[in-house]
Structures are given as structure tokens and as C-alpha cells.
Amino acid sequence: MEYVQAICDIGTSTIRNFGSLDEKMRRLKRKLETLESREDDINDELTYAESLSLKKRRKSVETWLTNVERVKKEVQLIANEVRERKWYEFLKLQTNIERSTTEVEELIHHGRFSGGLTLEVNNENHVVSLLTPELVGQMFQKDKSTILECISSGTVSIIGIYGMGGVGKTTLVSHIYNELINYPNTSVSWVTVSKNCSSFKLQSDIAKRINLKFSDLDDEIGRAAILADAIKGRNNYVLILDDVWDHISLETVGIPIAGNSCKLIITTRSLDICRSMNCQKEVKVKPLPNEEAWKLFTKTLGLDTELSLECEEIAKSLVKECDGLPLGIVTMAGSMRGVEDKHEWSNALEKMRESNLQHEDSEFDKVFGVLRYSFDKLKDHKIQECFLYCSLFPEDHRIDRDELIEYFIDERLIDGRKSRQMEISRGHTILNKLENVCLLEGGKSFNGKRYVKMHDLVRDMAIQIVSATPRRFLVEAGVKLKNLLAEENWTNDLVRVSLMDNEISNIPLNASPRSPRLQTLLLRQNLKLDSIPNCFFVHMDGLAVLDLSYTSVTCLPGSISNLRSLIALLLHNCSSLKYVPSLSNLKTLRRLDFFRTKITEVPEGMEALTNLRYLNLGVKKLEIPNGILARFSHLQHLVVHDLESSTCPVRLNEIMSLNKLETFKGQLYNIGDLNKYVQSWEESGLNGYLLQVGVFLKDWRTQHFLKEYNKGYDKIARIKYCNISESRSGEDSLFLPKDVRSLHIRCCPDVTCLCDVASLKNATDLTICSVEECDEMKHLLCSSCCRLPVFERLESVYVWNLFKLTTLVGGERGVVSFSYLKNLNIKKCPNMKWLFMPALVSNLRNLESLRVQDCEEMVDILGEASDEDQDREATSADILTFPKLTSLTLMQLPELKSFCYNKKAIASDPLHTIVIYSCPKLKRIPLLKEDLCPPPSLQRIHAEKSWWDSLEWDHPDTKTALQPFCELT
């Protein structure tokens, strides 16, 4: 019995001891996790730092990293031994764990590196050229010349060079440094600032460059005074601060700029930093175009490297994936140097396209590390999420800013504001911020709409961030996907899925993805998608944003009715959609878009959607029940009109009850309703509107005009079949909003001139005006109204089918300024002999497009000046010029003899298109100089061959010089 008891005691003791061993092992692993986190941070910082010039890691850091790697392996071995433990190994294991724990603690302590991780070249003590890669590309050379000229001038003291990470800012400035060290009587210093650099440290770094010692002085103010005095004593001193992340107070540091004491060059990723530091010259470094990117790649790969045709094609695809980013191009070329196997090239391309976070062996660790710093620097979580949201769109996609901001609002990425306009303003502020730090690129489309897009590598980096474990985003946008992704891809952790812009034609009848956390599903622009099974949404209880816009679905499945968390249901341009199930359960819905669907009545249960903020009912022949709009008391944006629709007019009492409305697009019953509605506005009115009276069915002329000249959703009034003149009826004369920007009048028989619309006198924002089929109109403007400021700001004028119109401006002595006019389009005005007198030409200096068509009596575009005007300066000149005219169209003008009576009229360099048809009496090409030098911008002359052959030429070779530009029919 005693023997058995002894054995039991030993067993109990062993179990107890091994229990303590497990606890010690867990403690060791927790400390090892801390050490590994520090290791990751140090590797990230080194990756970034070594991508910059003048940086190399310290030996002590290399030794520390080696020891960390060794200890990690040792701990793994100990962990294996503990799992396979034997009772007689207890003491050995305990000793090993305690020893490793001590070593891990020491490594954590030594991993602080208070002196920094890297060393810099002290370029003041050793004035030698930096080893820099060759500048590739015309823009780099141009930027370099611009910056050197600014330095040489006496007017620019601070130059800001900005651009996205890896685009070549440091390379550019290193070349500038090499130039400056050879300038006579010039001294230059380079300091790399980087993240979290204090004023104290920056003072020390600059002092080190100029051999200045502060002794033991710790007072920043005193150090700033000493440093400033030392810099002032140097001749033509240029200071380069590379990689600036935050605003630097030059006064606090002691960098004297006043009186040209010092020239300062900073490089940064943020335009905001340039502005906050009062840079007098801002230079944006942009990615390389395709040809120059390929040149950089082949140069880095090695000029003696010969690739097979197959490998070269793959290499060009690799370069395209880098999207002109020099750091990516150089990194990839370096990793592929000496590779001849096409399979290895294909593998590199595939890895590049995968954008997979598991990229420990990826050649792009350095690139993504550099780009990731810009993302981390944003700090604000909401702004970071807005940036990541852009990765849901296809590669190279131009993302409409307005649409993107609507998504931000739906997704609650923009904090609640008092008004929709404030939310939109916040959205633009966020996008400006992302543009300024070069994480997004901005631009304008042909119609003036602003967009943003992501650089390919930036998008890859964003997708990597959201694809980390747990994977939050699933993005397969614009990849020509023909089938819905298999259900194993729809994991439990998914928050957002984007399958937009693909070729998915159907969804399997049994498809029911299980993604309970899914908030966003974007299926828009799958043009062939015509049906969705009822079970598809059953397991998506948390879905908040569903976008099916631009698909061919004919009906929505009944399971949509149970998406009680849905905030946005977007069916924009679902042109085949006829049926929508009950919406009564969707009480959280805030945005609903039925624009250009085929529904003919509002869906069942729609009256329950009392939380709606945004409603688009721009649908043909839609019947809107009486009283339903008034139920949506929170509406901020309402559209019940389409340019092609016959939607019934909105009842005045319903629209006036919507006190929170900020934008409205709809049709009213009559002028009286329009006047009452406008008069009910408070001083500020609406932020955007389209107010219409009268039906404009199949109105392709005005639609084209709106699309061509009206930049986006604006403040528009369209009036048809109404008496609007003040002289007819004081009560019902048209009352326009003061801030109306676009006015379209059609078939209003009481209008003889625009001054008949009394309220136009106060519409000082008017920029677009079209007048059509007003049978009594004799002049667009007359002598009594042409001096009103409202008409001076007109930018676009469209006149069509005015049978009594004789001239654009009546009297002609009352010369309207027209100094803002850009587009003038005159059509079917049979009694016009000329548009206006030559005296007006000096006021048409901003005219860009002139189109005159179907005017049977038109003799001259600019008529003969009257005797009274002969002495006027504008008509005394022999040559009349149109300095900004780019396009001239003259068609169906059978009596047109010349552009300007008895004068020479020419356009300046911008002229690129001339179109002339059915003008048989016109014997010269208008607006061209009579010499052998066509305008440098000229692209084409469209004309009839018979007319071209009949032209008279002062110079015999002019016809030959113009021949290459002709498109004759």
C-alpha cells in the first residue's frame, strides 16, 4: 500500500509540476507575441526607410533581428517538446522555458532602439554626388528644370514636391541635390524627416549637416535662434527636407526664409502639407506613361537582357500592372533580372494580379510597405474606410464623386450631419483629403463631372488590407465573371461584396450564400443578369446596401421583403424591371432609386417607408397615389421626373409639406403652382432643382442641349405652353428662383423678348438659356434689357425655331457684354440676316463654339455696322478675332456669303474643327488666315467636296496646305 501511495504521490506531483510548466509556456508565448509585434514594426519601418535615399540599417538592428529569428525557432522547439513531454524531462523543460523567457524579455527591452533603426549619409561633411537612378521620362526632366529655375530665381523661397508613395519624389530631388552641389557659391543640405520627427530632432539633424554644435543646450527656442543665425551666415543655402509627413513650423525649428536667407525644398505625399507650409511653387510628381514605364523596366532589367517574344509580352503586362509607379517597376524588374523561363514570368504576373495578403515571398513587400504608410497616416478610421471603399470598383474605373459620396452616406461612413448638403460637403472634403495625400487621383470627364480613380498598385494595397484574416471584402469587379462565385467564397466574416461590371447572366436557383454579416452587395452593371432566385437573400439578414442598377432583372424576388436592415435599394436604370414585392417591412430604408425602371405603380407597402431620405421616381407613366409623398416627411432628395417621362405632375400641397427637402426634380401643374412653390422657399431655397411646367415628351433637342451644356444636376427651370409675360397677367407671370442657372422656354406665345420675364432681372446666376418655338419673339434681347447684369453672365445660348427673330440683340446700339459666352447655337430662324453687329466681337472673347443652321436668309454672321457705329473702336479694326473659338459649324445657309461683312475675321490657335455644309454662296473658309500655316490645333474640316472645289484661294498653295485636314463628302 505504501508503494502504491508513493507512486500516486509522484504522479500527482508530476501533474502539478506539468501544470505549472504549461502556465510558464503560455507566459513565454505571450511575451514572444509582444516581441514578434515589435519585430513586425521594425521590419515595416526598415522596408520604408530603405526605399528612401541615404538610408541603411544599423548593425545592431541586424544583430537584433537575427537573434529574434533564432529565439523564435528555439521557442517553437520547446513548445513541441512540451506537447510531447515525458515526466523525467520536467526539469530540463522548465530550465529551457525560463532561459528563453529571460532572453525574450531582454530582446523586447533592447528592441526600443532609441537612436533609431537606420544611419544616414552626412552629406555636408562629404560633399559627393548621390548615387541616383537615371531620371526616365519627359515629365521628370521638366519637373527638374522647373525646380532648378525656381531655385535660381529670387522670387520663390519654398518649393513643395508632392505625389504618391514610390512615384519618384526622392529620386527627383536627389538629382536636384547633385546639380546644386556643383553650383558656385551654393551650399546644400539634405535631411530625411520621416514620421513622428520632433522639432528638437530636426534641429539636431540640420545642425549636424552644417557642422553646428548646440553643446548641451536643450531649449528649443534658443537652439532655433542659433540655427537660424548659422543658416543666415551661409551663402545661397538650400535645405532639402525629404519625406515630410506633418506641418513643420519653420520659425520653431529655426529655418529662416525671409529675405532669401534660405531656399527650402520639401517632398511629401500630401498637397495639404505643401499648402500649410506656404509653398510658393507646388510640383506634383506623376506616374510614368506606358512607353517610359517600359523603358525604365528594360533598363533596370539590364540592357543586355534579351527576352523571348512570349516573355516580353508577359513583361509588358507586368509593367502595365505597375501602372507607371517607378518603385513598383524597379522592384519587379530587379526581381526578374536573369529570369528566362516563361513559366516563372507567368507566375510573377499571376502573383501580381492576385493581390493576396499572404505575400511573404512577394517582390512587392517594399512597394506595399511604402504605400501602406500613407494609409496608416490618415489616422481617422472613417476616412480610411472611405478609401478602402473605393477598392470595390473595377481597376482603372473612373468613380463618379457624387455617386461615391451617396454610397458613403448610405454606409454611414459620413457622420450624421444636420443636412444632406452638409453630408455631401463632408464627402467632398474626404475625397479632397485622399487626393491631396495622393491615395486617389482626381479628374473631370468630358461633361465636367468630377471623378476619382485608384492607381492600380494603390488598389492592390487596399484589397490586401481588406482581405486580411478575417476577410472583410470580396472584390471581383470588372473581371468578366460569367457565373456567380461558388458559395464557399461567401464566408461568414464578409462585410462587403462587389461583383459589379461583370457578365453574370443568371444566378443558380438554389444559390443562397451564407454571409450573415454582409452589409453591402454590389451587382450593378451585370447587363445580362435577368433573374434572381427567391432564396438568394434568405441568409443575408444584415444586408444594408443592395445595388442592382443597370441589370436586366424583370422582377425582384420576394425574399427582398424580409431584408429588415436594408438602408439603400438601388435599381437605377433597370430598364426591364416591372415588379417589386412589398416594401412594408423595409422600415429602415433611407434611399430608394427606381429611375428608368418599367414599374407603372408604386410598390405595395411603400407608404410605410417613413425614414426615406432619398427617393427617385423618375419613371415613365408612373401613377403616384394622392397623399403618398406627404408621408415621407424626412425626404431630402426627391425626383419625380425624367427628361423622357410623362410622369404626372406633383400636387403642390404635398411638395410644400416636405420641409426637409433640399433637392427636387419634378413637374408642377401650372405656372401658378410653380410661383407659389418658389415663393414659399426661405431665403436659401433648394440646393438643386429641376422645376418644369408643361410636358416635354421625346424632346431630344433640349435633352441634347442639357447633356452637352448643363454640367451635372443643377438649378433648372423648364417652361412650355404657358403665358409667362408680365404684361399678360401680373398674377401668373413667371416667378423664377433668384439662383436659377439654366432656363428653357418653349412654345410660350406671349414672349417677344427675354425682358418680358420680369423675374429674370434678379436671376444673377443664369448661365444657360434656351428659347424654342416662341412665335412672337423678335429679339432674344432688346435695347432695354441687354445691359442687365443677368445677361452678361450667360455662358450658353440655344435658339431654335423662332420665325420672327431678326437679330440676337435688337437695336444693336445697346451692346450686351456677352463676355462670358462660350456656346452659341442658332437653328431654324428663317428671318435672321445676321446674328449681331461687329461691335459685339470684342465682347465675344470667350466664345468657344458657334453653330448656325437652317437660317434661310442669313447673309453674314456679323452684319454691316451702322453709320453711327463707324467710329466705334470695335468696328474700326480691319481684323476681328475670336481668341478661344475651337469649333465652328455652318449648315443649311443658302444665302450666306461671308462670315463678316466687309471685314476679316479670324480665330486664334485653339480652332480645331470647321464644319460647313449646304452654304453654296460662301466662297472662302471663314476664320482661317490666308497663308500657308493652318492653326496648330486644327484637326479637321468637314465639308462637301463640290463646295471645296469651288472655293476661291488668294494663295495658290493654301488649298494644298489644308488638304490633310479635310474630310469631304
PyMOL commands that set and color helices and strands:
alter all, ss='L'
color gray80, all
select helices_A, chain A and resi 2-49+59-83+87-110+138-152+169-180+199-209+220-232+250-253+258-260+271-276+290-301+309-322+326-335+342-354+365-377+381-392+401-410+420-436+456-466+487-489+534-537+558-562+606-608+629-631+652-656+671-680+700-709+754-756+758-762+789-792+838-843+867-869+873-876+945-949+958-965
alter helices_A, ss='H'
color red, helices_A
select strands_A, chain A and resi 55-57+118-120+158-162+187-194+237-244+263-268+281-284+399-400+441-444+450-453+473-475+496-498+520-522+545-547+568-570+591-593+614-616+637-639+663-668+688-693+715-720+742-746+768-772+779-781+796-800+807-809+823-827+849-853+860-862+879-882+887-891+898-900+904-907+913-917+940-943+966-968
alter strands_A, ss='S'
color yellow, strands_A
deselect
rebuild
show_as cartoon
